[in-house]
Amino acid sequence: MRIPGKRALITGAATGIGREIARRFASEGAHVILVDWDEAGNRETAAQITSAGGSCQALTADVSSEAEVVEAFRLAGSIDVLVNNASLAAGDARMTELSGDNWDKILAVCLKSVFLCSREALKSMVAGNGGSIINLSSVNALVGISLTAYTAAKGGILSLTRLAAAQYAAHGVRVNAICPGTILSESSQLFYQQHPEIDAGLRALYPAGQYGQVGDIADCALFLASDEAAFINGAMIPVDGGLLATRLIPGLSDKPRSSQ
């Protein structure tokens, strides 16, 4: 057990990365609080955790709503770990094609939620024995790839991570960010199956020609939540299979070269 007795609140816990983080945390001894606007998906995550012997509670909330976030944290009680995972990219587009309404909606779910949830968690952490906040950003925040509003939001998360890390370190709070590359979830697998041309082009960007798994992100989040990461604060950790390593050098070939 790597985080026994910890109380961990995870947003966007109904599917994908959030669900896997919740499952992994519960298996390592944490009581997990699942927060998502998808009530049915949240219940399914809870059922998987309890059937495996874990401890959890499920709260339905829209994390872009200040009132609903405040109420969710009231119901959750004290928090030792917060994982800001909730995200949205639907409706995003190139800058000249993106509507203001979609910009506002994506920024609210991806960035405003991080502020709201972190603010409420910090109240508990500062009053208690500190804690760990883990923000899910993206490689999109580090290089220009696609998705206008999503990219802006994920970049904002990195700035907020650094600021909060500096402001609350003296209170025993660590704030770090994970920057995933392309991660296979149930929904993304279906998308790539339906769009093989996009799948082929995207895989070619990765040195090993493959995507990450939700468990790769859960492993990193578990480390940051644990005491093993006690001296890690304000970090931005890419979990991207080497994508950024190959793209930082202009003109670098992504094809293996012969030794002859």
N, C-alpha and C positions, 0 to 999 in steps of 0.2 A: 504494500500500500504506500503510494508516494504522496498522496494528499489526504491522509485520513482525517476525518472530522471537519474538513473545510466545507464552507457553504459557498457554492459557486453558482452564479446566475449567468445564464447563456441566452443571448438573444438570437432569433432566427433558428431556434432549436427544432423546428418541425421537420426539416429535411436536410439532406446533404452534409456539408461540413459541420454545421451547428449540431445536427443530430449525432454525428460521430464523436464530436468533442464531448457532448453530454454523456454518451455511452461510456467513453473512455474515462472521463472524470469519475463517474459513478463506480466503475470497476476498480478504481484506485482509491476508493474510500470516501469520496466527497458526497455530500448531499447536494443534488443539483436542482436548481430552480429553472424550469424551462419557460421561456417567454417568446411568444410568437402570435401573430394575428390569425394564423391557420389553426383553429381549435382542434380539428380532426387530426391533423398531422402532429400537433403537440401531444395529443392523447396517445397516438401510436408510438411516439418516442418514449413517453412515460411508460407505456405497457412493455416495451422492449427492455427498459431499465429495470422495472420491478420484477419482470419474469426472470431476469438474470440475478436477482437478489440485491439490486441496488436501491438507493433511497432517492426520491425525487418528489417534486410537486410541479404541476403545470399551471401556468397563468396565461390567459389570453389577453393580449394587449397590442396596440399599435404603437411601436416605439418612436414613431415620429410625432406622437401626441404627448405634450407635456403632462396633461392631466392623467393620462393612462399610465405613463411611466412612473409618475409619483405614486399612484395607487398600487402599481405592481411592486414597487420597492417597499411600500408600507406592508403589503401582504407577505413579502418575502422575508422581512426581518433583517437581521444583521448579515452582512456579506463579507466574505474573505477574498473571493475571486470574482471578477467580472470579465466576461468574454463578449465584446461588442462585435457580433458576427452578422447581424441583420443587414441585408443588402438588397439592392434593386437595380436592374439594368434595363428592364422592359421599357420600350418607348424611346430609348437613347438613340442617337444618330450623329452624323457629322454636324459640325457647328452650324452650318448654313441651313440645315434641315431639321434642327431640333427646336421644338416649341418651348415657349417660356413655361407653360404648365408642366411639361414633362421634366424640364430642368428643375423646377421647384420640387416636384414629387420625388425625384431621384436624390436630390441633395437632402431632402428631409429624412428619407429612410436611411441613406448611407452615412450622412455626416451629422445632421442635427441629432439623430438618435444617439450617436457616440457622446456628444456633449451632454444630453439629458441624462443618459444612463450613468455616465461617469460622474456627473455632479451628484446624483443620488447615492451612488456607491461610495464616493469619497466621504460623504457625511458619516457613513457607518464605519469606514476604514480609519478615518482620522480620530473618531471618538473611541475606537477599539484598539486593536493591536496591529494596525497597518493592513496591507493586503497587496494583491496583484491585479492590475488591469491589463487585459490583452486585447488589442485592437486589430481587427482583420482589415488590412489595407490591400494592396495588390501591386504586382509588377507594373501595372498601368500607371502607378504613381511615380515610377522611377524612369520610365521610358515612354515616348509617345507611340502608342499602339493603335487604339481605337476607343470609341465610346466617350463622348465629350463630357457629359455630366458625371458619369461614373468615375472617369479619370480625375476630374476636378475634386470630387468628393474624397476619393482615396488619397489624393495628395494632401487635402486638408486634414485627413486623419493623421498623417505623419507629423504635420506641424503641431497638431493638438497633442499628440503623443509626447513629443519632445518638451512642450511647455508644461504639461501636467507632470511629467517625470521630474523636471527641475523644481516645480513648485511644491510637490508633496513628498519628495524623498526624505525630508527631515521628519516626516510623520510615519515613516516606515512603509510607504506605499511605492511600489514599483509599477511603471507604466511602459509597456513595450508593444511593438507592432510586428505582425507577421505579414509578409508580402507574398502571397501565393502566385505561382504561375498558373497554367491551365490545369485544373483539377477535375477528374472524372467523378461526377455524381450521377444519380439516376437520370436527371433531366438533361445533363450535358451529353451523356452517352447516347440518349435518344436523338438529340439534335445532330450529333456528328454522324450517326447512322443514316439520318435522313439527308445529310449534306456532305457526302464523301469528298467533294472537291475542297470544301473548307477544311475538313479534317486533314486531308493530305497536305495542304499548304501550311497549316498550323503545326503539324507534327515535324515538318521540315525545319522549323525554327529551333527545335530542341536537339541538343547534341546527341542524346540517346534515341531520338525519334519516338519518344513516348511521353505521355502525360503523367501528372501526379495522381495520387489516390487521396480520398478524404482522410484516410488514416495518417498520411504524411503530415497533414496540418494538425490533426489531433495530437500526434506525438510531440510536435513543437509546442503547441499550446499547453500540454501537460507539463513539459519541462519548465516553461515560463511560470506556470502556476505553482510549481513545487519549490521547496527550499534549495534545490540544486541550483536554481537561478538567482540566489540571494543577492549577488553583486551585479546583476544585469538589469540596467535601468535606462530607459530612453533609447533602446536599440530598435533597429528596423531590420528584420531578418527575412531575406528572400528564401522561399522554399519553392524553387523553380526549375530544378533539374539542370541548372547551368545555363538557362536562357540568357540571363544578364551577362554572364561571363563571356559568352560568345558574341554578344551584340555591342559590347562596349568598345570594340576595336573596329573602326570602319573598314569595310572590305574584307573582313575575315571570312574565309570560306567555311561553310558548315558541312562540307563534305570531307571525309577522311582523305588524307594525302598519302601517296605511296612513299615508302622509305627509300626508294631507288631514285 
